Amino acid sequence: MKPLCLLAMLLLSATGQLFAQPAPYHVVFDITTSDTATHQRVIRWSKSIMKTYPDAKIEIVFTERHWIWWYKTDLQ
């Protein structure tokens, strides 16, 4: 009886995973340094995220004194 209950619970949990929808992936990077090496790192990270999650929405905000640069991946 116990193996049957265990099998039923396993099948029910596996069925729930099959119909689960992936959560949306949204990332915002706020960069406040003027170090260009840090800027390059963030761009590299965002490219790697986009390779892994093509539907991801990424925003990168470079803030430096009086200037704000803003990059969004979902521009259409």
Backbone torsions as a table, in degrees:
resi	resn	phi	psi	omega
1	MET	NA	-42.1	-179.8
2	LYS	-63.5	-42.5	177.5
3	PRO	-62.4	-34.4	178.9
4	LEU	-66.8	-42.8	177.5
5	CYS	-64.4	-41.6	179.0
6	LEU	-63.1	-42.7	178.3
7	LEU	-63.9	-42.2	178.6
8	ALA	-62.8	-43.1	179.0
9	MET	-65.1	-39.9	178.8
10	LEU	-63.5	-44.6	178.9
11	LEU	-64.9	-40.4	178.5
12	LEU	-65.3	-41.0	179.6
13	SER	-69.7	-35.8	178.3
14	ALA	-67.7	-37.4	178.6
15	THR	-64.4	-39.4	177.9
16	GLY	-63.0	-36.8	179.5
17	GLN	-71.0	-31.6	-179.3
18	LEU	-67.2	-34.2	-176.9
19	PHE	-97.5	3.9	179.9
20	ALA	-71.7	142.5	178.2
21	GLN	-99.6	141.7	179.0
22	PRO	-68.4	143.7	178.9
23	ALA	-74.9	146.5	176.9
24	PRO	-65.0	149.0	-176.0
25	TYR	-114.0	108.7	-179.7
26	HIS	-123.2	130.3	-179.2
27	VAL	-134.3	138.2	173.3
28	VAL	-125.6	122.3	174.3
29	PHE	-103.2	124.0	177.0
30	ASP	-112.0	107.2	-174.9
31	ILE	-104.9	120.9	-177.5
32	THR	-113.7	14.0	-179.8
33	THR	-106.9	154.6	176.9
34	SER	-95.2	7.1	179.7
35	ASP	-72.7	116.0	-176.4
36	THR	-70.0	-24.6	176.2
37	ALA	-64.5	-38.2	176.6
38	THR	-65.9	-40.3	177.9
39	HIS	-60.7	-44.2	179.9
40	GLN	-63.8	-39.3	178.6
41	ARG	-61.4	-43.7	-178.9
42	VAL	-65.7	-40.3	177.2
43	ILE	-62.7	-41.1	177.8
44	ARG	-62.7	-44.0	178.7
45	TRP	-60.5	-45.1	-177.8
46	SER	-64.9	-37.1	177.1
47	LYS	-65.1	-40.0	179.3
48	SER	-67.9	-36.4	176.2
49	ILE	-64.2	-42.0	-178.9
50	MET	-67.3	-30.0	175.4
51	LYS	-69.2	-40.0	-178.5
52	THR	-75.7	-43.4	-179.2
53	TYR	-123.1	88.1	-176.5
54	PRO	-61.0	-24.6	-179.8
55	ASP	-91.1	5.9	-178.2
56	ALA	-66.4	149.2	175.1
57	LYS	-113.4	118.6	-175.6
58	ILE	-122.1	135.8	173.5
59	GLU	-123.1	133.8	176.4
60	ILE	-122.1	122.0	-179.4
61	VAL	-115.0	117.4	175.7
62	PHE	-100.2	114.5	-179.2
63	THR	-113.2	125.2	179.7
64	GLU	-146.0	109.9	-178.5
65	ARG	45.5	-93.8	-174.4
66	HIS	-106.3	1.9	-175.6
67	TRP	-116.1	142.7	174.1
68	ILE	-131.4	121.6	174.6
69	TRP	-107.0	137.7	-175.0
70	TRP	-133.6	126.7	-179.2
71	TYR	-123.5	125.7	178.3
72	LYS	-122.6	140.4	-179.4
73	THR	-85.7	-17.4	-175.8
74	ASP	-100.0	28.7	177.8
75	LEU	-69.9	133.7	-179.8
76	GLN	-135.0	NA	NA
